[in-house]
Amino acid sequence: FLVGVDGFLLSGITAEDDGEYGLFPVHSSHGVIERCTASGHSDTGIYVGQSEDVKVRHNVAFANVNGIEIENSSNVKVIANETYDNVAGILLVLLPGLDVKVSRGVLVSGNRVHDNNRPNFAEPGEIEAAVPSGSGILIVGVDRALVEENTVTGNDFTGIAVGSTL
């Protein structure tokens, strides 16, 4: 759990069954999350929230509600990760009511996003309980997201979907 950290490295960490979140930098910048594994979280395995200039690369996220979530963040690169057996593999989202009001310039490239069909086990009434099972990559409300050269297969609801928060 990192809050307000400028310049961080999370590398080679295994986060397993830690409650809502595995790795969680918020209001942080100029960081790297690499070669980590996150599983068994009732919200998100690898979360980046209200942050900027973060690289999420070469990680594995499985058995979470959201494998990787980028929330109200800008200039984030999600590269060469594997997400499977989550409710949703990768979620890019702009949520209302948070301190940071923008989410833009997010790159999702070279990831393997497969078989994210786990039934949603989030706490009823929590916002993540609304994430549809069987989702590969969901983009909701984010400006200027680029999704390229990913392998997205076996997600029963949608492979890649774009929506609005309006």
N, C-alpha and C positions, 0 to 999 in steps of 0.2 A: 504494500500500500504506500504509494508515493504521493505527496501533496506539495505542489509548488516547487518542484525540483527542476532546476535548470542544468541540463547536462547529466544524463543518467545512462547506465548500462545495466540491463537485466539479461544475463546470459547463462545458459546451462541450468536453468531452474526447473524443477518439477513441482507443480502446484496441483495437489490432488485432494478432492473432497474437502475444500476449505470453506464451505458455506456458499454465499452468493457469488463471490469473485475469486479468481485465481490471482493473476497479475493485474495491478490496478494503478497506473499513473493518472492523476487528475490535476488539472491546472499546472501542468508540467511542460517542459520544452526541451528541444535539442537532445532527444534520447533515442536509445536503441533497445528493442526487445528481440533477442535472437537465440535460436537453438534451445528454446524452452518447450515444456510440455505442460498442458493444462487440461484437467479432466474432472468431471463430477461436480460442477458448479451450477447452482440453481438460477444464476443470472448469466454471467459471462466468464469464460476461461481466460481470455486475454482481452482486456478492456483498455481503451485509450479515451479519456474524456476531457473535454474542455482544454485541450492541449494543442501544441503546434510543433511542427518540425520533428516528427517522430517516425522512426523506421521500425516496422514489425516484419521480421524476416526469418525464414528457415525454422519456423515453429510448428508444433503439432497440437491441435486442439480437438478433443473428442469427449463425448458423453456430457456435454454442457447444454444449457438452453441455447445460448449463442456461443459459437466457437470463438470468434474474434468480433469485437464490436468497436467501431470508431464513432464516438458520439460528440457532436458539437465541437469538432476539431478541424484544423486546417493544416495543409501541407504534410499529410501523413502518407507514407508509402507502406503498403501491405504486399510484400513480395516473397514468393517461393515458400509459402506455408502450405500445410495440409490440414484440412478440417473435414471430419467425418463423424457420423453417429451423434450429431448434435440435433437440436430442433432446427436451428439455422446455422449454416456454415460461417458466413461473413455478413455482418450487418453494419451498414453505414447509415447514420441517422442524425437528423437535426431535430431535437426536442424543444418544445416551447418551455418557457419558465426557468431556464437556466441562466447563469451569469454570462456565458459566452453565447452570443446570438447568431453566429455564423458557423458554417461547416463547408469548406471548399478546398479545392486542390488536393483531393484524395486520389491516390493511384492504387489500384488493385491489379497486380500483374504476376503471371507465372505461378499462380496458386493451383493446388489440387483440391477441389471442393466436391466431395462425393458422399452419397448415401447419408445425407443429413435428414433422417426420417424418425428420429427419436420422439416419442410423445412428449408434449410440453409438460414439464413437471415443476414449473415456476409456481410460487405461492399465488393462490387465487387473489385477484384484486391488484396485483402488482402489474406494472406496464409490460414487463417481459412475458406475462401470461398471454398477451395478445399476439405474440409471434407465432405465425403458422408453421406447424411441423411440416417437414419436407421441403424446406427452403434452402437453396444453395447460396446465392448472393442477393441480398436485399438492399436497395438504396432508397432511402425515404427522406426527402427534403433537402438532400445535400446538393450544393451547387458545384459544378465543374468537377465531377468525379469521372475518372477515366478507368474503365475496366477493360483489360486487354490480355490476350494470350493466356487465359486461365483454362484449365480443364475442369468442366462442371458436368458431373454425371450422376445419375441415380437418385436425384432429389425428387421425391414423388409429387410435391406441390408445384414448385417452380425451380427452374435453373437459375435464371437472373431476372429480377423484377425491379422496376423503378416506380416509386410512388411519391405522393406529395403529403406534407404535413398540414396543408391548409384546410 
